[in-house]
Amino acid sequence: MPNRGARAGRLSAVPGLRPSGQAEHRVWSAVPRMDRPSLPAANEVPGVRLARAILVTVLCGYLVVELLNVVTPPLPAHGTTVVVGCTAVVLLFILQLLNSSPGAGRWPMRRRVAMLFAQAVVTYLPLLVVNVLWAGMSGFLAGSILLLVPGRIRWALFAAVAASMLAVALGFGVGLASVAYFVISPINLGLVVFGLTRLGDVIRYVHATRGELAQMAIANERMRFARDVHDLLGYSLSAITLKVELTRRLVTSNPGRARDEIAEVLDIARQALADVRLVASGYRNISLTKEASAVASLLSAAGIAAHVDISCGPLEEKVDTVLATVLREAVTNTLRHSTVRTCWIEACQVGDTIRLQVINDGVSRPEPSDRHGGGLDNLSVRLQAVGGRLTAGVRADGWFDLVAEAPFRPLGGLAERASGAVSGKRRDAVTGPLRKEA
């Protein structure tokens, strides 16, 4: 909260007690930095080996079919055709395995160009010997282009490979049906090679993202716990400190009042323990009306003139809890300033918005804006989670003004809770100072 200019406030008298915003900042600093995790090795992720096995099986199937085309009619059964065809099939299989390997995407561009050039040679030269039946093997080259060439140019090169097969088919004078086959077959084969190779990468990305989401969930839970502890214990410790200081002054002069204050300290301590247990369980519900009642008593005990008016009616649970938390943090920071003498608190419904305003005097200087992870940041996060917003700052007249706005959500058929307007003075007495323009 911005009311932290006077560090010689009431809590400074307690040994070892530091501002809760700093404590939370230390908790947040312990959260690991959420950098994008590097992809795990292919052999470390279940499913990658299966994807790789499927790819190799498909490649073997295509190449076996081409071997059968080479060694069986209608191709001429002479040795040159068989030797060139079989050699080209083996070389093409090896090159495709390399180009489809998990590390191929990290090759330097020079190596990628060399591999694609070698595969282009093995793809086009056998056409002179094996004839047009070799045209279907150009799909491996098309798939490698999609894998190794970055940017949009790869699709242009992919289309160029298909167009070259159209030219080859027309050059050999085959029929229209055969032309369509020799153009469509490389396109399909290229997409199959590209898709099956990328399947392993997708599996690795999924596992890497799962680990990243797990780390983010842990970090978010740590920050939630830090925010809750900060907002809960900061208020409770401040209240206990003030009550104990008051009791120490009253123990000799007014023992009866001192006993009453000790009883209130016990109640606050028990409530703090219950709140901590709720934080640990991940569920917490606070009532704005009840908090306002406790705040009025606490501010009066601290010698601060409290003018409280809560007249917004029953609220939806999440909004009620967030606004009560805002009120706690605002009062906690008010108590840290020995110069604060007056505090005005008002909550009302304005249209479809619930508006909570807390203003107080005794601000010595504006709060520096380079701190992060403190009370205002916590409250902003909480309000954003329910669709609200927080504004705070020092007005021209020297009063600190905090306004929290949250959407009004009707409770439907739920029974109304007691709103009990807690007021040091009625609304007409509060309106003046609260509405004063900066």
C-alpha positions as CSV (number, residue, x, y, z in Angstrom):
1,M,0.0,0.0,0.0
2,P,1.2,3.5,-0.7
3,N,0.9,4.6,3.0
4,R,4.5,3.5,3.9
5,G,6.3,6.8,4.0
6,A,6.7,6.9,7.8
7,R,8.6,3.8,8.7
8,A,8.7,4.8,12.3
9,G,5.2,3.6,12.7
10,R,3.6,1.5,15.4
11,L,4.9,-1.8,14.2
12,S,8.5,-0.6,14.2
13,A,8.5,-1.0,18.0
14,V,8.1,-4.8,17.7
15,P,11.5,-6.5,17.4
16,G,12.0,-8.7,14.4
17,L,8.7,-7.6,12.7
18,R,9.2,-6.3,9.2
19,P,6.7,-5.1,6.7
20,S,4.8,-8.0,5.2
21,G,5.3,-6.8,1.7
22,Q,9.0,-7.3,2.0
23,A,8.5,-10.8,3.4
24,E,6.2,-11.7,0.5
25,H,8.8,-10.2,-1.9
26,R,11.3,-12.6,-0.5
27,V,8.9,-15.5,-1.0
28,W,8.3,-14.5,-4.6
29,S,12.0,-14.2,-5.3
30,A,12.3,-17.9,-4.3
31,V,10.0,-18.9,-7.1
32,P,12.0,-20.3,-10.1
33,R,12.1,-18.1,-13.2
34,M,9.7,-19.5,-15.7
35,D,11.8,-19.8,-18.8
36,R,10.7,-21.9,-21.7
37,P,12.0,-25.4,-21.1
38,S,14.2,-27.0,-23.7
39,L,12.8,-30.0,-25.5
40,P,13.8,-33.3,-23.9
41,A,15.8,-35.8,-25.8
42,A,13.9,-38.1,-28.1
43,N,14.7,-41.2,-26.2
44,E,13.5,-39.6,-22.9
45,V,9.9,-39.1,-24.0
46,P,7.4,-42.0,-24.2
47,G,5.8,-42.2,-27.7
48,V,8.7,-40.6,-29.6
49,R,10.2,-44.0,-30.3
50,L,6.8,-45.3,-31.5
51,A,6.5,-42.3,-33.9
52,R,10.0,-42.9,-35.2
53,A,9.2,-46.6,-35.7
54,I,6.0,-45.7,-37.7
55,L,8.0,-43.3,-39.9
56,V,10.7,-45.9,-40.6
57,T,8.0,-48.5,-41.4
58,V,6.3,-46.2,-43.9
59,L,9.6,-45.4,-45.5
60,C,10.5,-49.0,-45.8
61,G,7.1,-49.8,-47.3
62,Y,7.5,-47.1,-50.0
63,L,11.0,-48.2,-50.8
64,V,10.1,-51.9,-51.0
65,V,7.4,-51.0,-53.5
66,E,9.9,-49.1,-55.6
67,L,12.4,-52.0,-55.4
68,L,9.7,-54.3,-56.8
69,N,9.1,-51.8,-59.6
70,V,12.8,-51.8,-60.5
71,V,13.3,-55.6,-60.6
72,T,10.0,-56.6,-62.2
73,P,8.4,-55.8,-65.6
74,P,7.5,-53.6,-67.4
75,L,11.0,-52.2,-66.9
76,P,13.7,-53.7,-69.1
77,A,15.3,-56.5,-67.2
78,H,19.0,-55.6,-67.9
79,G,21.6,-55.2,-65.2
80,T,22.1,-51.4,-65.5
81,T,18.5,-50.7,-64.6
82,V,18.5,-53.0,-61.6
83,V,21.9,-51.8,-60.3
84,V,21.1,-48.1,-60.7
85,G,17.6,-48.5,-59.3
86,C,18.6,-50.6,-56.3
87,T,21.5,-48.3,-55.5
88,A,19.3,-45.2,-55.7
89,V,16.7,-46.8,-53.5
90,V,19.3,-47.6,-50.8
91,L,20.8,-44.1,-51.0
92,L,17.4,-42.4,-50.9
93,F,16.4,-44.4,-47.9
94,I,19.6,-43.4,-46.0
95,L,19.3,-39.8,-46.9
96,Q,15.6,-39.7,-45.9
97,L,16.4,-41.3,-42.5
98,L,19.0,-38.6,-41.9
99,N,16.8,-35.7,-43.0
100,S,14.0,-37.0,-40.8
101,S,16.2,-37.5,-37.7
102,P,15.2,-35.5,-34.6
103,G,18.4,-33.3,-34.8
104,A,18.0,-32.4,-38.5
105,G,16.1,-29.2,-37.7
106,R,19.2,-27.9,-35.8
107,W,21.6,-28.4,-38.7
108,P,23.4,-25.4,-40.1
109,M,22.0,-24.1,-43.3
110,R,25.1,-25.2,-45.3
111,R,24.6,-28.8,-44.2
112,R,20.9,-28.7,-45.0
113,V,21.5,-27.4,-48.5
114,A,24.1,-30.2,-49.1
115,M,21.7,-32.9,-47.9
116,L,18.9,-31.6,-50.1
117,F,21.3,-31.3,-53.1
118,A,22.4,-34.9,-52.6
119,Q,18.8,-36.1,-52.3
120,A,17.8,-34.1,-55.4
121,V,20.6,-35.8,-57.4
122,V,19.4,-39.3,-56.2
123,T,15.9,-38.3,-57.1
124,Y,16.3,-36.9,-60.6
125,L,19.3,-38.8,-62.1
126,P,17.7,-42.3,-61.9
127,L,14.9,-41.0,-64.1
128,L,17.2,-41.3,-67.1
129,V,17.6,-45.1,-66.4
130,V,14.7,-46.3,-64.4
131,N,12.1,-44.4,-66.4
132,V,8.9,-42.6,-65.3
133,L,8.1,-45.2,-62.6
134,W,10.8,-43.5,-60.5
135,A,8.9,-40.2,-60.5
136,G,6.9,-41.2,-57.3
137,M,10.2,-41.2,-55.3
138,S,10.3,-37.4,-55.6
139,G,7.9,-37.2,-52.7
140,F,10.9,-37.9,-50.3
141,L,12.6,-34.9,-51.6
142,A,9.4,-32.8,-51.2
143,G,9.1,-34.0,-47.6
144,S,12.8,-33.2,-46.9
145,I,12.3,-29.7,-48.2
146,L,9.4,-29.1,-45.8
147,L,11.6,-30.4,-43.0
148,L,14.8,-28.5,-43.7
149,V,13.9,-25.3,-45.5
150,P,12.7,-22.5,-43.2
151,G,10.0,-20.0,-44.0
152,R,7.4,-19.8,-46.7
153,I,10.0,-20.6,-49.4
154,R,9.8,-24.3,-48.5
155,W,6.2,-24.5,-49.9
156,A,7.3,-22.9,-53.1
157,L,10.0,-25.5,-53.5
158,F,7.6,-28.2,-52.5
159,A,5.3,-27.0,-55.3
160,A,8.3,-26.9,-57.7
161,V,9.0,-30.6,-57.1
162,A,5.4,-31.5,-57.9
163,A,5.6,-29.3,-61.0
164,S,8.8,-31.0,-62.1
165,M,7.1,-34.4,-61.9
166,L,4.4,-33.0,-64.1
167,A,7.0,-32.0,-66.7
168,V,8.7,-35.4,-66.4
169,A,5.4,-37.2,-66.9
170,L,4.5,-35.1,-70.0
171,G,8.0,-35.6,-71.4
172,F,7.6,-39.4,-71.2
173,G,4.3,-39.1,-73.0
174,V,2.2,-41.0,-70.5
175,G,-1.6,-40.8,-70.4
176,L,-3.6,-38.3,-68.5
177,A,-4.4,-40.6,-65.6
178,S,-0.7,-41.5,-65.2
179,V,0.1,-37.7,-65.3
180,A,-2.3,-37.1,-62.4
181,Y,-0.8,-40.1,-60.5
182,F,2.8,-38.9,-60.9
183,V,1.9,-35.4,-59.7
184,I,-0.4,-36.4,-56.8
185,S,1.8,-39.2,-55.5
186,P,4.8,-37.0,-54.7
187,I,2.6,-34.5,-52.9
188,N,1.0,-37.2,-50.7
189,L,4.3,-38.9,-50.0
190,G,6.0,-35.6,-49.1
191,L,3.2,-34.6,-46.7
192,V,3.3,-38.1,-45.1
193,V,7.0,-37.9,-44.6
194,F,6.7,-34.3,-43.2
195,G,3.8,-35.2,-40.9
196,L,5.2,-38.4,-39.5
197,T,8.6,-36.7,-38.8
198,R,6.9,-33.8,-37.1
199,L,4.8,-36.2,-35.0
200,G,7.8,-37.0,-32.8
201,D,8.5,-33.3,-32.4
202,V,4.9,-32.7,-31.4
203,I,5.0,-35.4,-28.8
204,R,8.2,-33.9,-27.4
205,Y,6.6,-30.4,-27.3
206,V,3.6,-31.8,-25.5
207,H,5.7,-33.3,-22.8
208,A,7.8,-30.2,-22.5
209,T,4.7,-28.0,-22.3
210,R,3.2,-30.4,-19.6
211,G,6.3,-29.9,-17.5
212,E,6.2,-26.1,-18.0
213,L,2.5,-26.0,-17.0
214,A,3.3,-28.1,-13.9
215,Q,6.1,-25.6,-12.9
216,M,3.7,-22.7,-13.5
217,A,1.1,-24.3,-11.3
218,I,3.6,-24.7,-8.6
219,A,4.8,-21.1,-8.9
220,N,1.2,-19.8,-9.0
221,E,0.4,-21.8,-5.8
222,R,3.4,-20.4,-4.1
223,M,2.4,-16.9,-5.0
224,R,-1.2,-17.5,-3.9
225,F,0.1,-18.8,-0.6
226,A,2.4,-15.8,-0.2
227,R,-0.4,-13.3,-1.0
228,D,-2.8,-14.9,1.4
229,V,-0.3,-15.1,4.2
230,H,0.7,-11.5,3.5
231,D,-2.9,-10.2,3.5
232,L,-4.0,-12.3,6.5
233,L,-1.1,-12.2,8.9
234,G,-0.2,-8.6,8.2
235,Y,-3.5,-7.5,9.4
236,S,-3.7,-9.9,12.4
237,L,-0.1,-9.1,13.6
238,S,-0.8,-5.4,13.3
239,A,-4.0,-5.8,15.3
240,I,-2.3,-7.9,18.0
241,T,0.6,-5.5,18.3
242,L,-1.8,-2.5,18.8
243,K,-4.0,-4.4,21.3
244,V,-1.0,-5.6,23.3
245,E,0.5,-2.1,23.4
246,L,-2.9,-0.7,24.6
247,T,-3.2,-3.5,27.2
248,R,0.3,-2.7,28.5
249,R,-0.8,0.9,29.2
250,L,-4.0,-0.1,30.8
251,V,-2.9,-3.0,32.9
252,T,-2.2,-0.8,36.0
253,S,-4.7,2.0,35.4
254,N,-7.7,0.1,34.1
255,P,-7.3,-3.7,34.8
256,G,-10.9,-4.4,33.6
257,R,-10.4,-2.7,30.2
258,A,-7.0,-4.5,30.0
259,R,-8.7,-7.9,30.5
260,D,-11.2,-7.0,27.7
261,E,-8.3,-6.1,25.4
262,I,-6.5,-9.4,26.2
263,A,-9.7,-11.3,25.3
264,E,-9.9,-9.5,22.0
265,V,-6.2,-10.3,21.3
266,L,-7.0,-14.0,22.0
267,D,-9.9,-13.8,19.6
268,I,-7.7,-12.2,16.9
269,A,-5.0,-14.8,17.4
270,R,-7.5,-17.6,17.1
271,Q,-9.0,-16.1,13.9
272,A,-5.4,-15.8,12.5
273,L,-4.8,-19.4,13.2
274,A,-8.1,-20.4,11.5
275,D,-7.2,-18.2,8.5
276,V,-3.8,-19.8,8.2
277,R,-5.4,-23.2,8.1
278,L,-7.8,-22.0,5.4
279,V,-4.9,-20.7,3.4
280,A,-3.2,-24.1,3.7
281,S,-6.3,-25.8,2.4
282,G,-6.7,-23.4,-0.5
283,Y,-10.1,-22.1,0.5
284,R,-10.8,-18.9,2.3
285,N,-14.0,-16.8,2.6
286,I,-14.1,-13.4,4.4
287,S,-17.1,-11.2,4.9
288,L,-16.7,-7.5,4.1
289,T,-19.3,-6.6,6.7
290,K,-17.6,-8.5,9.5
291,E,-14.2,-7.1,8.5
292,A,-15.6,-3.6,8.6
293,S,-16.9,-4.2,12.2
294,A,-13.5,-5.5,13.3
295,V,-11.7,-2.6,11.5
296,A,-13.8,0.0,13.3
297,S,-12.9,-1.5,16.7
298,L,-9.2,-1.8,15.8
299,L,-8.8,1.7,14.5
300,S,-10.5,3.1,17.5
301,A,-8.1,1.2,19.8
302,A,-5.3,2.7,17.8
303,G,-6.5,6.2,18.5
304,I,-7.6,6.8,14.9
305,A,-11.0,8.4,14.2
306,A,-12.8,5.7,12.2
307,H,-15.9,6.6,10.0
308,V,-17.1,3.4,8.5
309,D,-20.2,2.9,6.3
310,I,-20.8,-0.5,4.6
311,S,-24.1,-0.4,2.8
312,C,-23.6,-2.5,-0.3
313,G,-25.8,-5.3,0.8
314,P,-25.1,-9.1,0.5
315,L,-22.3,-9.9,-2.0
316,E,-21.3,-12.9,-4.0
317,E,-18.7,-14.9,-2.1
318,K,-15.6,-14.3,-4.3
319,V,-16.3,-10.5,-4.5
320,D,-17.0,-10.3,-0.8
321,T,-13.7,-12.1,0.0
322,V,-11.7,-9.9,-2.3
323,L,-13.2,-6.6,-1.0
324,A,-12.7,-7.8,2.6
325,T,-9.0,-8.5,1.7
326,V,-8.6,-5.1,0.2
327,L,-10.0,-3.5,3.4
328,R,-7.7,-5.6,5.5
329,E,-4.6,-4.5,3.6
330,A,-5.7,-0.9,3.5
331,V,-6.2,-0.8,7.3
332,T,-2.9,-2.7,7.9
333,N,-1.0,0.0,6.1
334,T,-2.9,2.7,7.8
335,L,-1.8,1.3,11.1
336,R,1.8,1.5,10.1
337,H,1.7,5.3,10.2
338,S,1.9,7.0,13.5
339,T,0.7,10.3,11.9
340,V,-2.7,8.9,10.8
341,R,-5.5,10.5,12.7
342,T,-8.6,10.0,10.6
343,C,-9.7,7.2,8.3
344,W,-12.9,7.1,6.2
345,I,-14.2,3.8,4.8
346,E,-17.2,3.4,2.5
347,A,-18.7,0.6,0.5
348,C,-21.7,1.0,-1.7
349,Q,-23.3,-0.1,-4.9
350,V,-22.9,2.2,-7.9
351,G,-24.8,0.8,-10.8
352,D,-23.5,-2.6,-11.5
353,T,-20.3,-2.0,-9.5
354,I,-19.5,-2.4,-5.9
355,R,-17.2,0.5,-4.8
356,L,-15.0,0.3,-1.8
357,Q,-13.2,3.5,-0.8
358,V,-10.6,4.0,1.9
359,I,-9.0,7.4,2.6
360,N,-6.8,8.6,5.4
361,D,-4.6,11.4,6.3
362,G,-1.1,11.3,7.7
363,V,0.7,10.6,4.4
364,S,4.2,12.2,4.5
365,R,5.3,11.4,0.9
366,P,4.2,9.4,-2.1
367,E,5.3,5.8,-2.2
368,P,8.1,4.9,-4.7
369,S,6.8,3.2,-7.7
370,D,9.7,0.8,-8.3
371,R,8.6,-1.9,-5.8
372,H,6.8,-4.9,-7.0
373,G,5.2,-7.9,-5.2
374,G,3.8,-5.9,-2.3
375,G,0.3,-5.1,-1.1
376,L,-0.9,-3.0,-4.0
377,D,0.2,-5.7,-6.5
378,N,-1.5,-8.4,-4.5
379,L,-4.8,-6.4,-4.4
380,S,-4.6,-5.6,-8.1
381,V,-4.2,-9.3,-8.9
382,R,-7.1,-10.3,-6.7
383,L,-9.4,-7.6,-8.2
384,Q,-8.5,-8.5,-11.7
385,A,-9.4,-12.1,-11.0
386,V,-13.0,-11.1,-10.3
387,G,-13.2,-8.5,-13.1
388,G,-12.5,-5.5,-10.9
389,R,-9.8,-2.8,-10.7
390,L,-7.8,-0.9,-8.1
391,T,-6.8,2.7,-8.1
392,A,-4.7,4.4,-5.3
393,G,-2.7,7.5,-4.8
394,V,-2.2,10.7,-2.8
395,R,-4.7,13.4,-3.5
396,A,-3.8,17.1,-3.8
397,D,-5.0,17.7,-0.2
398,G,-2.5,15.2,1.2
399,W,-5.0,12.4,1.9
400,F,-4.3,9.0,0.6
401,D,-7.2,7.6,-1.5
402,L,-7.7,3.9,-2.3
403,V,-10.7,2.8,-4.5
404,A,-11.5,-0.8,-5.2
405,E,-14.2,-1.6,-7.8
406,A,-15.7,-5.0,-8.4
407,P,-18.7,-6.1,-10.5
408,F,-21.9,-6.6,-8.6
409,R,-23.1,-10.2,-8.9
410,P,-26.6,-11.0,-7.5
411,L,-26.9,-13.9,-5.1
412,G,-29.9,-15.3,-6.9
413,G,-32.1,-17.4,-4.5
414,L,-29.6,-17.5,-1.7
415,A,-30.7,-16.2,1.6
416,E,-29.6,-12.7,2.3
417,R,-26.8,-12.2,4.8
418,A,-26.9,-9.5,7.3
419,S,-25.2,-6.5,5.8
420,G,-25.4,-4.5,9.0
421,A,-24.1,-1.1,8.0
422,V,-21.3,-0.5,10.4
423,S,-20.9,3.2,10.8
424,G,-19.0,5.6,13.1
425,K,-21.2,8.2,11.3
426,R,-24.0,8.0,8.8
427,R,-23.6,8.2,5.1
428,D,-24.3,11.9,5.0
429,A,-21.4,12.5,7.3
430,V,-19.1,10.4,5.2
431,T,-20.0,11.6,1.8
432,G,-18.2,14.9,2.1
433,P,-14.6,13.7,2.7
434,L,-15.0,10.7,0.4
435,R,-16.2,12.7,-2.5
436,K,-13.7,15.5,-2.2
437,E,-11.9,16.0,-5.5
438,A,-8.2,15.6,-5.7
